[in-house]
Amino acid sequence: MGWYDDFRGVLLTTAGRYREAADCYAKVVTVTPWSLIRLVVCHSELGEIKQAQDVLAKVKAHYRGLSLDQIIDTEVDFYQDATVCVRYRAILERIDDQE
């Protein structure tokens, strides 16, 4: 059930249960860019920097021509919880700087 694992992965990422979330995303045939952003967060928080960079490259390829800031504004900043937005933005920028 792709949609279920994708949605569950999003919830688990938000809850800080990164290994379980990454396992959910691994079950999805086509992970949406929205969820790929969260998979970057999972890998980063698990210390899997190379994997985080690889997934971020997929996100950037999907949004070819947009800056990381624009991608984040599209995929992250709609959260009502500003703390989550700030945390995800910081993680994505840190991974991007390491490339």
KEZA-530401 format. One record per residue: chain; z, x, y of N, C-alpha, C, O in turn; residue in three letters. Coordinates in nm, 3 decimals, padded with zeros to 5 digits. Atoms other than C-alpha are relative to their C-alpha. Layout:
   unit       nc3       nc1       nc2      cac3      cac1      cac2       cc3       cc1       cc2       oc3       oc1       oc2   code
      A         Z         X         Y         Z         X         Y         Z         X         Y         Z         X         Y    ALA
...
REM end
This chain:
   unit       nc3       nc1       nc2      cac3      cac1      cac2       cc3       cc1       cc2       oc3       oc1       oc2   code
      A    00.000    00.084   -00.118    00.000    00.000    00.000    00.000    00.088    00.124    00.107    00.125    00.174    MET
      A    00.012   -00.091   -00.114   -00.127    00.213    00.287    00.072   -00.045    00.125    00.144    00.034    00.186    GLY
      A   -00.062    00.046   -00.125   -00.011   -00.003    00.575    00.152    00.007   -00.010    00.219    00.039    00.088    TRP
      A   -00.145    00.000    00.017    00.341   -00.026    00.432    00.053    00.142    00.014    00.152    00.165    00.085    TYR
      A   -00.046   -00.138   -00.007    00.377    00.351    00.386   -00.017    00.057    00.140    00.067    00.134    00.186    ASP
      A    00.020   -00.046   -00.137    00.232    00.416    00.731    00.111   -00.054    00.091    00.173    00.022    00.166    ASP
      A   -00.103    00.061   -00.084    00.470    00.172    00.899    00.138    00.054   -00.034    00.218    00.081    00.056    PHE
      A   -00.128   -00.056    00.043    00.763    00.299    00.694    00.016    00.143    00.052    00.125    00.183    00.093    ARG
      A   -00.004   -00.136   -00.053    00.674    00.655    00.796    00.037    00.003    00.147    00.115    00.087    00.190    GLY
      A   -00.033    00.009   -00.143    00.686    00.557    01.163    00.149   -00.028    00.019    00.216    00.036    00.100    VAL
      A   -00.142    00.035   -00.012    01.028    00.398    01.118    00.090    00.117   -00.041    00.189    00.146    00.026    LEU
      A   -00.081   -00.112    00.047    01.164    00.694    00.921   -00.006    00.117    00.097    00.094    00.187    00.116    LEU
      A    00.010   -00.106   -00.101    01.032    00.940    01.181    00.095   -00.030    00.115    00.170    00.057    00.159    THR
      A   -00.086    00.040   -00.112    01.210    00.749    01.456    00.148    00.013   -00.038    00.232    00.044    00.047    THR
      A   -00.139   -00.010    00.047    01.527    00.750    01.243    00.040    00.145   -00.029    00.156    00.171   -00.061    ALA
      A   -00.033   -00.141    00.024    01.507    01.128    01.202   -00.001    00.038   -00.148    00.052    00.143   -00.185    GLY
      A    00.007   -00.027    00.145    01.440    01.111    00.826   -00.140    00.057   -00.030   -00.225   -00.009   -00.090    ARG
      A    00.132   -00.061   -00.008    01.150    01.354    00.848   -00.065    00.026   -00.136   -00.185    00.004   -00.151    TYR
      A    00.059   -00.026    00.132    01.100    01.451    00.482   -00.051   -00.129   -00.062   -00.162   -00.135   -00.115    ARG
      A    00.041    00.129    00.055    01.092    01.089    00.372   -00.122   -00.055    00.074   -00.212   -00.112    00.012    GLU
      A    00.113    00.047   -00.080    00.855    01.004    00.656   -00.128    00.074   -00.039   -00.232    00.012   -00.059    ALA
      A    00.118   -00.079    00.038    00.617    01.289    00.568   -00.050   -00.042   -00.137   -00.171   -00.049   -00.160    ALA
      A    00.039    00.047    00.133    00.620    01.170    00.207   -00.074   -00.134    00.008   -00.168   -00.158   -00.067    ASP
      A    00.069    00.129   -00.018    00.520    00.821    00.324   -00.142    00.022    00.052   -00.236   -00.038    00.001    CYS
      A    00.133   -00.025   -00.055    00.231    00.954    00.533   -00.093    00.059   -00.105   -00.213    00.034   -00.102    TYR
      A    00.081   -00.063    00.105    00.112    01.155    00.231   -00.061   -00.103   -00.095   -00.161   -00.075   -00.162    ALA
      A    00.051    00.106    00.087    00.058    00.828    00.043   -00.113   -00.081    00.064   -00.181   -00.157   -00.004    LYS
      A    00.098    00.079   -00.073   -00.173    00.686    00.309   -00.136    00.071   -00.007   -00.146    00.191    00.019    VAL
      A    00.134   -00.058    00.013   -00.546    00.741    00.254   -00.050    00.051    00.135   -00.094    00.166    00.145    VAL
      A    00.043   -00.038   -00.134   -00.633    00.747    00.625    00.116   -00.023    00.096    00.150   -00.137    00.128    THR
      A   -00.113    00.011   -00.093   -00.344    00.822    00.859   -00.055   -00.015    00.141   -00.140    00.064    00.184    VAL
      A    00.047    00.027   -00.136   -00.400    00.681    01.207    00.045    00.111    00.095    00.146    00.176    00.069    THR
      A   -00.044   -00.100   -00.098   -00.383    00.915    01.510    00.143   -00.026    00.050    00.220    00.067    00.072    PRO
      A   -00.134    00.038   -00.043   -00.072    00.724    01.619    00.104    00.056   -00.097    00.207    00.109   -00.054    TRP
      A   -00.092   -00.050    00.101    00.098    00.819    01.291   -00.011    00.151   -00.017    00.088    00.216   -00.049    SER
      A    00.013   -00.145    00.007   -00.045    01.171    01.289    00.089    00.069    00.103    00.146    00.175    00.076    LEU
      A   -00.092   -00.054   -00.101    00.150    01.233    01.610    00.140    00.011   -00.059    00.208    00.112   -00.041    ILE
      A   -00.133    00.001    00.059    00.464    01.141    01.423    00.011    00.099   -00.116    00.118    00.155   -00.141    ARG
      A    00.001   -00.099    00.107    00.364    01.361    01.129    00.016    00.141    00.058    00.080    00.226   -00.004    LEU
      A   -00.022   -00.128   -00.069    00.344    01.656    01.372    00.150    00.017    00.026    00.206    00.124    00.002    VAL
      A   -00.144   -00.003   -00.028    00.701    01.571    01.475    00.077    00.031   -00.129    00.167    00.114   -00.129    VAL
      A   -00.068   -00.022    00.128    00.811    01.556    01.109   -00.008    00.146   -00.042    00.094    00.210   -00.071    CYS
      A    00.017   -00.139    00.044    00.664    01.894    01.019    00.076    00.096    00.092    00.139    00.190    00.046    HIS
      A   -00.070   -00.086   -00.095    00.803    02.050    01.335    00.151   -00.001   -00.024    00.215    00.104   -00.029    SER
      A   -00.144    00.014    00.019    01.153    01.918    01.278    00.046    00.055   -00.135    00.163    00.090   -00.152    GLU
      A   -00.032   -00.059    00.131    01.139    02.040    00.917   -00.024    00.151   -00.002   -00.003    00.217   -00.104    LEU
      A    00.026   -00.143   -00.009    01.045    02.388    01.038   -00.133    00.041   -00.059   -00.157    00.159   -00.082    GLY
      A    00.132   -00.024    00.060    00.693    02.357    00.894   -00.103    00.010    00.113   -00.186   -00.079    00.131    GLU
      A    00.079   -00.015   -00.122    00.518    02.492    01.202   -00.150    00.004   -00.029   -00.227   -00.060    00.043    ILE
      A    00.143   -00.009    00.033    00.183    02.576    01.039   -00.056   -00.139   -00.032   -00.164   -00.175    00.015    LYS
      A    00.046    00.135    00.031    00.155    02.225    00.897   -00.006   -00.086    00.126   -00.099   -00.164    00.144    GLN
      A   -00.002    00.075   -00.127    00.251    02.079    01.237   -00.123    00.036    00.084   -00.186   -00.052    00.143    ALA
      A    00.118   -00.044   -00.076   -00.022    02.287    01.403   -00.129   -00.056   -00.060   -00.219   -00.098    00.013    GLN
      A    00.120    00.053    00.067   -00.279    02.177    01.143   -00.018   -00.149    00.031   -00.130   -00.194    00.057    ASP
      A    00.009    00.144   -00.028   -00.198    01.809    01.198   -00.032   -00.023    00.148   -00.111   -00.112    00.180    VAL
      A    00.030    00.013   -00.143   -00.201    01.852    01.577   -00.147    00.029    00.026   -00.209   -00.035    00.112    LEU
      A    00.143   -00.029   -00.014   -00.549    02.004    01.545   -00.084   -00.123   -00.037   -00.186   -00.149    00.026    ALA
      A    00.070    00.124    00.038   -00.661    01.682    01.368    00.009   -00.103    00.111   -00.089   -00.172    00.141    LYS
      A   -00.019    00.095   -00.110   -00.516    01.473    01.649   -00.091    00.038    00.117   -00.159   -00.047    00.173    VAL
      A    00.083   -00.046   -00.112   -00.692    01.685    01.912   -00.148   -00.021   -00.029   -00.225   -00.054    00.061    LYS
      A    00.140    00.022    00.037   -01.020    01.661    01.720   -00.037   -00.148    00.016   -00.148   -00.181    00.057    ALA
      A    00.024    00.143   -00.015   -00.988    01.282    01.717   -00.019   -00.037    00.147   -00.103   -00.120    00.181    HIS
      A    00.004    00.028   -00.144   -00.932    01.280    02.095   -00.073    00.111    00.075   -00.031    00.152    00.183    TYR
      A    00.077   -00.109   -00.061   -01.191    01.547    02.173   -00.028   -00.031    00.147   -00.073   -00.140    00.182    ARG
      A    00.025    00.017   -00.143   -01.217    01.597    02.548    00.124   -00.042    00.079    00.124   -00.036    00.202    GLY
      A   -00.124    00.036   -00.070   -00.865    01.475    02.627    00.098    00.116   -00.006    00.102    00.191   -00.104    LEU
      A   -00.105   -00.100    00.000   -00.583    01.705    02.724    00.116   -00.049   -00.087    00.125   -00.168   -00.117    SER
      A   -00.117    00.041    00.078   -00.263    01.706    02.520    00.081   -00.102    00.078    00.133   -00.198    00.020    LEU
      A   -00.073    00.095   -00.084   -00.096    01.528    02.811   -00.060   -00.140   -00.010    00.014   -00.238   -00.022    ASP
      A    00.066    00.131    00.010   -00.353    01.247    02.795    00.018   -00.061   -00.138    00.037   -00.182   -00.151    GLN
      A   -00.022    00.050    00.136   -00.317    01.220    02.418    00.141   -00.056   -00.013    00.162   -00.164   -00.067    ILE
      A   -00.140    00.044    00.007    00.060    01.195    02.448    00.018   -00.130    00.078    00.087   -00.221    00.032    ILE
      A   -00.009    00.123   -00.079    00.026    00.933    02.723   -00.057   -00.119   -00.077   -00.007   -00.230   -00.065    ASP
      A    00.065    00.106    00.078   -00.201    00.733    02.490    00.083   -00.040   -00.121    00.096   -00.159   -00.151    THR
      A   -00.060    00.026    00.131   -00.002    00.766    02.168    00.153   -00.003   -00.002    00.211   -00.049   -00.100    GLU
      A   -00.146   -00.010    00.005    00.363    00.819    02.266    00.067   -00.078    00.111    00.165   -00.147    00.086    VAL
      A   -00.076    00.046   -00.116    00.457    00.704    02.613    00.010   -00.150    00.017    00.053   -00.197    00.123    ASP
      A   -00.017    00.145   -00.010    00.445    00.333    02.541    00.135   -00.043   -00.055    00.172   -00.160   -00.048    PHE
      A   -00.132    00.031    00.052    00.787    00.354    02.378    00.090   -00.054    00.110    00.083   -00.008    00.224    TYR
      A   -00.098    00.047   -00.097    01.057    00.157    02.552    00.117    00.097    00.009    00.182    00.106    00.113    GLN
      A   -00.108   -00.097    00.001    01.308    00.424    02.453   -00.049    00.131    00.058   -00.120    00.207   -00.009    ASP
      A    00.047   -00.120   -00.070    01.248    00.703    02.704    00.045    00.127   -00.070   -00.023    00.230   -00.062    ALA
      A   -00.050   -00.119    00.070    01.456    00.945    02.496   -00.096    00.042   -00.111   -00.121    00.161   -00.129    THR
      A    00.095   -00.029    00.106    01.211    00.921    02.206   -00.127    00.060    00.062   -00.180    00.158    00.010    VAL
      A    00.120   -00.050   -00.067    00.916    00.974    02.443    00.018    00.145    00.041   -00.068    00.229    00.015    CYS
      A   -00.026   -00.135   -00.049    01.071    01.283    02.596    00.010    00.098   -00.117   -00.043    00.209   -00.110    VAL
      A   -00.017   -00.087    00.118    01.165    01.427    02.256   -00.134    00.028   -00.067   -00.165    00.144   -00.096    ARG
      A    00.131   -00.019    00.063    00.820    01.372    02.103   -00.090    00.087    00.088   -00.159    00.176    00.038    TYR
      A    00.083   -00.078   -00.093    00.648    01.510    02.413    00.039    00.148   -00.007   -00.048    00.235   -00.012    ARG
      A   -00.047   -00.139    00.004    00.862    01.827    02.402   -00.042    00.067   -00.131   -00.084    00.183   -00.130    ALA
      A    00.039   -00.056    00.130    00.792    01.880    02.032   -00.149    00.029   -00.003   -00.191    00.137   -00.046    ILE
      A    00.145   -00.018    00.003    00.417    01.832    02.070   -00.043    00.114    00.092   -00.131    00.193    00.056    LEU
      A    00.033   -00.110   -00.091    00.401    02.065    02.369    00.041    00.134   -00.058   -00.031    00.233   -00.042    GLU
      A   -00.046   -00.125    00.061    00.603    02.330    02.183   -00.095    00.043   -00.112   -00.129    00.161   -00.122    ARG
      A    00.094   -00.033    00.110    00.372    02.314    01.879   -00.133    00.044    00.060   -00.194    00.140    00.012    ILE
      A    00.127   -00.035   -00.063    00.066    02.325    02.104    00.006    00.140    00.061   -00.092    00.214    00.053    ASP
      A   -00.017   -00.132   -00.061    00.200    02.633    02.285    00.000    00.111   -00.104   -00.032    00.226   -00.073    ASP
      A   -00.009   -00.101    00.107    00.245    02.813    01.951   -00.136    00.027   -00.063   -00.149    00.123   -00.140    GLN
      A    00.132   -00.019    00.061   -00.123    02.777    01.857   -00.069    00.122    00.060   -00.181    00.155    00.021    GLU
REM end
